[in-house]
């Protein structure tokens, strides 16, 4: 139960962040209208009514790839013993 509650909270936060940042824009273009109810001896009947309508605009994210050249520095690894031998050989000459 805690996991479901956590997921719902995270989803609500994501929706709020999307609307606040302008990534999602929601405009109501038609209001809701309740149905007309009529009661008689035979029961209750309903006519008409409609749900609200919304215009939703979302941002887009474009993902692509391109070839590029990256310079990578050269790495030289020398053993500590070899470097000290080379230094003593050069000093002797």
MMTF fields as JSON, N, C-alpha, C and O atoms, coordinates in Angstrom:
{
  "mmtfVersion": "1.0.0",
  "mmtfProducer": "UNKNOWN",
  "numBonds": 371,
  "numAtoms": 372,
  "numGroups": 93,
  "numChains": 1,
  "numModels": 1,
  "chainsPerModel": [1],
  "groupsPerChain": [93],
  "chainIdList": ["A"],
  "bondAtomList": [4, 2, 8, 6, 12, 10, 16, 14, 20, 18, 24, 22, 28, 26, 32, 30, 36, 34, 40, 38, 44, 42, 48, 46, 52, 50, 56, 54, 60, 58, 64, 62, 68, 66, 72, 70, 76, 74, 80, 78, 84, 82, 88, 86, 92, 90, 96, 94, 100, 98, 104, 102, 108, 106, 112, 110, 116, 114, 120, 118, 124, 122, 128, 126, 132, 130, 136, 134, 140, 138, 144, 142, 148, 146, 152, 150, 156, 154, 160, 158, 164, 162, 168, 166, 172, 170, 176, 174, 180, 178, 184, 182, 188, 186, 192, 190, 196, 194, 200, 198, 204, 202, 208, 206, 212, 210, 216, 214, 220, 218, 224, 222, 228, 226, 232, 230, 236, 234, 240, 238, 244, 242, 248, 246, 252, 250, 256, 254, 260, 258, 264, 262, 268, 266, 272, 270, 276, 274, 280, 278, 284, 282, 288, 286, 292, 290, 296, 294, 300, 298, 304, 302, 308, 306, 312, 310, 316, 314, 320, 318, 324, 322, 328, 326, 332, 330, 336, 334, 340, 338, 344, 342, 348, 346, 352, 350, 356, 354, 360, 358, 364, 362, 368, 366],
  "bondOrderList": [1, 1, 1, 1, 1, 1, 1, 1, 1, 1, 1, 1, 1, 1, 1, 1, 1, 1, 1, 1, 1, 1, 1, 1, 1, 1, 1, 1, 1, 1, 1, 1, 1, 1, 1, 1, 1, 1, 1, 1, 1, 1, 1, 1, 1, 1, 1, 1, 1, 1, 1, 1, 1, 1, 1, 1, 1, 1, 1, 1, 1, 1, 1, 1, 1, 1, 1, 1, 1, 1, 1, 1, 1, 1, 1, 1, 1, 1, 1, 1, 1, 1, 1, 1, 1, 1, 1, 1, 1, 1, 1, 1],
  "groupList": [{"groupName": "UNK", "atomNameList": ["N", "CA", "C", "O"], "elementList": ["N", "C", "C", "O"], "formalChargeList": [0, 0, 0, 0], "bondAtomList": [1, 0, 2, 1, 3, 2], "bondOrderList": [1, 1, 2], "singleLetterCode": "X", "chemCompType": "L-PEPTIDE LINKING"}],
  "groupTypeList": [0, 0, 0, 0, 0, 0, 0, 0, 0, 0, 0, 0, 0, 0, 0, 0, 0, 0, 0, 0, 0, 0, 0, 0, 0, 0, 0, 0, 0, 0, 0, 0, 0, 0, 0, 0, 0, 0, 0, 0, 0, 0, 0, 0, 0, 0, 0, 0, 0, 0, 0, 0, 0, 0, 0, 0, 0, 0, 0, 0, 0, 0, 0, 0, 0, 0, 0, 0, 0, 0, 0, 0, 0, 0, 0, 0, 0, 0, 0, 0, 0, 0, 0, 0, 0, 0, 0, 0, 0, 0, 0, 0, 0],
  "groupIdList": [1, 2, 3, 4, 5, 6, 7, 8, 9, 10, 11, 12, 13, 14, 15, 16, 17, 18, 19, 20, 21, 22, 23, 24, 25, 26, 27, 28, 29, 30, 31, 32, 33, 34, 35, 36, 37, 38, 39, 40, 41, 42, 43, 44, 45, 46, 47, 48, 49, 50, 51, 52, 53, 54, 55, 56, 57, 58, 59, 60, 61, 62, 63, 64, 65, 66, 67, 68, 69, 70, 71, 72, 73, 74, 75, 76, 77, 78, 79, 80, 81, 82, 83, 84, 85, 86, 87, 88, 89, 90, 91, 92, 93],
  "secStructList": [7, 2, 2, 2, 2, 2, 2, 2, 2, 2, 2, 2, 2, 2, 2, 2, 2, 2, 2, 2, 2, 6, 1, 3, 3, 3, 3, 3, 3, 3, 7, 7, 5, 7, 7, 3, 3, 3, 3, 3, 6, 6, 3, 3, 3, 3, 3, 7, 7, 5, 7, 7, 3, 3, 3, 3, 3, 3, 7, 7, 7, 7, 7, 7, 7, 7, 7, 7, 7, 7, 7, 7, 7, 7, 7, 7, 7, 7, 7, 2, 2, 2, 2, 2, 2, 2, 2, 2, 2, 2, 2, 2, 7],
  "xCoordList": [0.819, 0.0, 0.87, 0.54, 1.964, 2.862, 3.477, 3.653, 3.806, 4.414, 3.443, 3.841, 2.189, 1.176, 1.008, 0.933, 0.949, 0.821, 2.028, 1.877, 3.212, 4.428, 4.397, 4.763, 3.971, 3.893, 2.89, 3.156, 1.751, 0.743, 1.296, 1.085, 1.992, 2.57, 3.604, 3.619, 4.46, 5.48, 4.809, 5.249, 3.76, 3.054, 2.431, 2.484, 1.847, 1.251, 2.321, 2.099, 3.455, 4.556, 5.06, 5.371, 5.147, 5.607, 4.613, 5.018, 3.326, 2.304, 2.365, 2.295, 2.495, 2.588, 3.826, 3.761, 4.947, 6.18, 6.046, 6.541, 5.385, 5.211, 4.339, 4.626, 3.287, 2.399, 3.091, 2.976, 3.803, 4.467, 5.598, 5.842, 6.283, 7.397, 6.938, 7.746, 5.672, 5.167, 5.299, 4.991, 5.744, 5.871, 4.495, 4.334, 3.505, 2.124, 1.235, 1.323, 0.369, -0.55, -1.961, -2.264, -2.822, -4.179, -5.155, -5.122, -6.038, -7.065, -8.428, -8.606, -9.382, -10.737, -11.459, -11.574, -11.953, -12.607, -14.13, -14.827, -14.655, -16.096, -16.367, -15.745, -17.295, -17.645, -18.573, -19.166, -18.678, -19.555, -20.998, -21.273, -21.911, -23.334, -24.009, -23.889, -24.71, -25.379, -26.594, -27.227, -26.922, -28.099, -29.389, -29.413, -30.46, -31.777, -32.431, -32.588, -32.8, -33.415, -34.916, -35.379, -35.658, -37.109, -37.535, -37.156, -38.324, -38.812, -40.294, -41.081, -40.64, -42.05, -42.349, -41.498, -43.568, -43.922, -43.119, -42.91, -42.675, -41.93, -40.444, -39.738, -39.961, -38.546, -37.99, -38.728, -36.678, -35.975, -35.37, -34.753, -35.541, -34.933, -34.015, -34.259, -32.961, -31.984, -31.828, -31.821, -31.702, -31.502, -30.452, -30.373, -29.652, -28.678, -27.474, -27.181, -26.802, -25.585, -24.365, -24.474, -23.22, -21.965, -20.808, -20.903, -19.715, -18.534, -17.769, -18.002, -16.864, -16.061, -15.073, -14.715, -14.648, -13.649, -12.398, -12.486, -11.257, -9.988, -9.103, -9.142, -8.311, -7.287, -5.95, -5.607, -5.199, -3.935, -2.797, -2.783, -1.851, -0.654, 0.543, 0.726, 1.343, 2.519, 3.779, 3.756, 4.855, 6.149, 6.679, 6.112, 7.758, 8.346, 9.818, 10.489, 10.275, 11.675, 12.232, 11.722, 13.267, 13.884, 15.173, 16.032, 15.292, 16.479, 17.134, 16.467, 18.415, 19.118, 20.566, 21.023, 21.257, 22.666, 23.437, 22.89, 24.695, 25.55, 26.972, 27.358, 27.737, 29.131, 29.972, 29.777, 30.887, 31.789, 33.125, 33.204, 34.164, 35.499, 35.846, 35.713, 36.284, 36.645, 38.121, 38.57, 38.877, 40.291, 40.422, 39.876, 41.152, 41.357, 42.839, 43.696, 43.151, 44.558, 45.235, 44.621, 46.522, 47.296, 47.728, 48.035, 47.744, 48.111, 49.286, 49.197, 50.393, 51.581, 51.792, 51.852, 51.901, 52.103, 53.491, 53.82, 54.308, 55.653, 55.773, 55.22, 56.489, 56.721, 57.716, 58.66, 57.513, 58.415, 59.867, 60.753, 60.153, 61.537, 62.264, 63.453, 61.617, 62.251, 62.628, 63.667, 61.822, 62.113, 63.362, 64.18, 63.521, 64.692, 65.948, 67.022, 65.859, 67.022, 67.481, 68.683, 66.551, 66.906, 67.572, 68.484, 67.138, 67.742, 69.168, 70.03, 69.444, 70.803, 71.739, 72.931, 71.195, 72.015, 72.415, 73.549, 71.485, 71.784, 72.755, 73.561, 72.706, 73.613, 75.025, 75.984, 75.19, 76.507, 77.283, 78.514, 76.604, 77.286, 77.72, 78.315],
  "yCoordList": [-1.184, 0.0, 1.257, 2.247, 1.214, 2.371, 2.633, 3.785, 1.557, 1.721, 2.39, 3.255, 2.0, 2.605, 4.074, 4.913, 4.393, 5.782, 6.603, 7.738, 6.035, 6.715, 6.975, 8.066, 6.004, 6.161, 7.253, 8.052, 7.298, 8.319, 9.708, 10.651, 9.838, 11.128, 11.579, 12.748, 10.675, 11.019, 11.424, 12.378, 10.721, 11.06, 12.451, 13.215, 12.785, 14.111, 15.195, 16.254, 14.95, 15.92, 16.122, 17.248, 15.051, 15.162, 15.974, 16.808, 15.739, 16.489, 17.967, 18.824, 18.275, 19.67, 20.337, 21.484, 19.633, 20.194, 20.428, 21.43, 19.517, 19.667, 20.875, 21.618, 21.072, 22.216, 23.517, 24.515, 23.521, 24.735, 25.17, 26.366, 24.217, 24.562, 24.93, 25.394, 24.735, 25.062, 23.932, 24.116, 22.775, 21.616, 21.098, 20.57, 21.246, 20.854, 22.069, 22.729, 22.366, 23.484, 22.939, 22.387, 23.087, 22.56, 23.73, 24.543, 23.811, 24.845, 24.183, 23.271, 24.636, 24.109, 24.874, 26.098, 24.147, 24.805, 24.69, 25.429, 23.792, 23.669, 23.212, 22.273, 23.886, 23.54, 22.324, 21.928, 21.762, 20.611, 21.069, 22.176, 20.215, 20.503, 19.288, 18.171, 19.517, 18.411, 17.954, 18.764, 16.672, 16.184, 16.661, 16.958, 16.729, 17.098, 15.834, 14.844, 15.873, 14.721, 14.935, 16.033, 13.872, 13.914, 12.68, 11.558, 12.893, 11.782, 11.572, 12.516, 10.32, 9.975, 8.692, 8.167, 8.206, 6.959, 5.776, 4.801, 5.85, 4.748, 4.78, 3.811, 5.829, 5.925, 7.29, 8.261, 7.346, 8.599, 8.493, 7.481, 9.526, 9.547, 10.763, 11.806, 10.596, 11.668, 11.942, 11.016, 13.213, 13.597, 14.702, 15.564, 14.655, 15.714, 15.63, 14.598, 16.735, 16.828, 16.37, 15.558, 16.89, 16.465, 16.784, 17.686, 16.043, 16.299, 17.514, 17.963, 18.044, 19.182, 18.725, 17.549, 19.65, 19.363, 20.208, 21.358, 19.614, 20.282, 20.246, 19.286, 21.281, 21.341, 21.222, 22.071, 20.18, 19.925, 20.059, 19.385, 20.93, 21.108, 20.645, 21.061, 19.785, 19.284, 19.697, 19.911, 19.802, 20.089, 18.843, 17.758, 19.006, 17.858, 17.75, 18.738, 16.54, 16.254, 15.536, 14.488, 16.093, 15.479, 14.801, 15.407, 13.554, 12.774, 12.355, 11.849, 12.56, 12.186, 11.841, 11.892, 11.493, 11.134, 11.768, 11.96, 12.089, 12.599, 12.131, 11.865, 12.037, 11.628, 12.837, 13.936, 12.62, 13.689, 13.087, 11.907, 13.89, 13.442, 14.048, 15.253, 13.203, 13.642, 13.343, 12.216, 14.355, 14.155, 13.54, 14.045, 12.45, 11.743, 11.869, 11.599, 12.27, 12.395, 11.025, 10.02, 11.018, 9.782, 9.516, 10.44, 8.28, 7.894, 6.939, 5.889, 7.305, 6.466, 5.984, 6.775, 4.677, 4.088, 3.474, 2.63, 3.9, 3.36, 2.731, 3.223, 1.66, 1.008, 1.837, 2.396, 1.914, 2.741, 2.298, 3.152, 1.013, 0.524, 0.946, 1.26, 0.966, 1.318, 2.8, 3.153, 3.635, 5.057, 5.364, 6.188, 4.728, 4.99, 4.406, 4.983, 3.27, 2.705, 3.622, 3.794, 4.206, 5.086, 6.351, 6.886, 6.827, 8.021, 7.75, 8.611, 6.608, 6.311, 6.046, 6.346, 5.482, 5.216, 6.538, 6.687, 7.485, 8.775, 9.59, 10.337, 9.471, 10.229, 9.656, 10.396, 8.372, 7.761, 8.184, 8.178, 8.538, 8.908, 10.294, 10.773],
  "zCoordList": [0.0, 0.0, 0.0, -0.653, 0.723, 0.762, -0.604, -1.002, -1.324, -2.645, -3.611, -4.392, -3.563, -4.444, -4.101, -4.999, -2.833, -2.401, -2.85, -3.301, -2.727, -3.157, -4.66, -5.099, -5.453, -6.901, -7.273, -8.171, -6.601, -6.865, -6.54, -7.303, -5.428, -5.038, -6.064, -6.45, -6.507, -7.505, -8.819, -9.461, -9.226, -10.468, -10.374, -11.338, -9.236, -9.057, -9.105, -9.691, -8.51, -8.532, -9.953, -10.342, -10.735, -12.122, -12.947, -13.757, -12.75, -13.49, -13.121, -14.002, -11.844, -11.405, -11.989, -12.431, -11.996, -12.554, -14.062, -14.576, -14.77, -16.217, -16.535, -17.473, -15.767, -15.993, -15.6, -16.312, -14.484, -14.007, -14.942, -15.102, -15.555, -16.438, -17.844, -18.648, -18.156, -19.479, -20.471, -21.648, -20.041, -20.926, -21.338, -22.439, -20.459, -20.748, -20.523, -19.487, -21.506, -21.411, -21.613, -22.671, -20.614, -20.664, -20.624, -19.7, -21.649, -21.727, -21.857, -22.665, -21.068, -21.167, -22.271, -22.207, -23.298, -24.425, -24.36, -25.056, -23.55, -23.379, -21.95, -21.455, -21.306, -19.943, -19.887, -20.89, -18.726, -18.535, -18.42, -17.957, -18.841, -18.723, -18.105, -18.609, -17.024, -16.33, -17.137, -17.813, -17.071, -17.786, -17.116, -15.922, -17.911, -17.386, -16.829, -17.543, -15.581, -14.931, -14.795, -14.485, -15.031, -14.859, -14.081, -14.419, -13.04, -12.221, -12.503, -12.563, -12.672, -12.882, -12.109, -11.39, -12.273, -11.584, -12.109, -11.387, -13.342, -13.953, -13.604, -13.885, -13.02, -12.648, -12.978, -13.143, -13.07, -13.361, -14.75, -15.082, -15.565, -16.9, -17.003, -16.396, -17.783, -17.973, -19.457, -20.268, -19.813, -21.203, -21.272, -20.396, -22.332, -22.577, -21.666, -21.062, -21.591, -20.793, -21.579, -22.497, -21.215, -21.83, -20.9, -20.068, -21.041, -20.206, -20.72, -21.842, -19.915, -20.382, -21.464, -21.532, -22.29, -23.329, -23.052, -22.621, -23.308, -23.037, -24.272, -25.042, -24.461, -25.492, -24.775, -23.952, -25.082, -24.396, -25.4, -26.429, -25.094, -25.906, -25.083, -23.94, -25.678, -24.972, -25.723, -26.935, -24.996, -25.606, -26.285, -26.152, -27.005, -27.681, -27.3, -27.001, -27.322, -27.037, -28.255, -28.653, -28.839, -30.011, -29.586, -28.944, -29.949, -29.615, -30.917, -31.819, -31.016, -32.236, -31.935, -30.794, -32.985, -32.839, -33.989, -35.074, -33.757, -34.81, -34.546, -33.407, -35.618, -35.501, -35.12, -35.638, -34.228, -33.822, -33.42, -33.078, -33.459, -33.081, -31.727, -31.514, -30.834, -29.49, -29.276, -29.486, -28.856, -28.559, -27.169, -26.188, -27.12, -25.863, -25.509, -26.351, -24.289, -23.916, -23.86, -23.502, -24.227, -24.18, -22.739, -21.986, -22.386, -21.031, -21.112, -21.748, -20.467, -20.457, -19.027, -18.087, -18.889, -17.569, -17.541, -18.374, -16.577, -16.427, -15.051, -14.067, -15.009, -13.721, -12.91, -13.469, -11.618, -10.805, -10.893, -10.862, -11.0, -11.043, -12.309, -12.243, -13.429, -14.698, -14.752, -15.309, -14.198, -14.23, -13.398, -13.808, -12.255, -11.415, -12.04, -11.877, -12.76, -13.444, -14.569, -14.774, -15.292, -16.401, -15.855, -16.487, -14.711, -14.136, -13.682, -13.858, -13.116, -12.67, -13.858, -13.788, -14.951, -16.119, -16.799, -17.255, -16.863, -17.486, -16.641, -17.197, -15.332, -14.452, -14.522, -14.305, -14.814, -14.847, -16.104, -16.096, -17.143, -18.376, -18.349, -19.314]
}
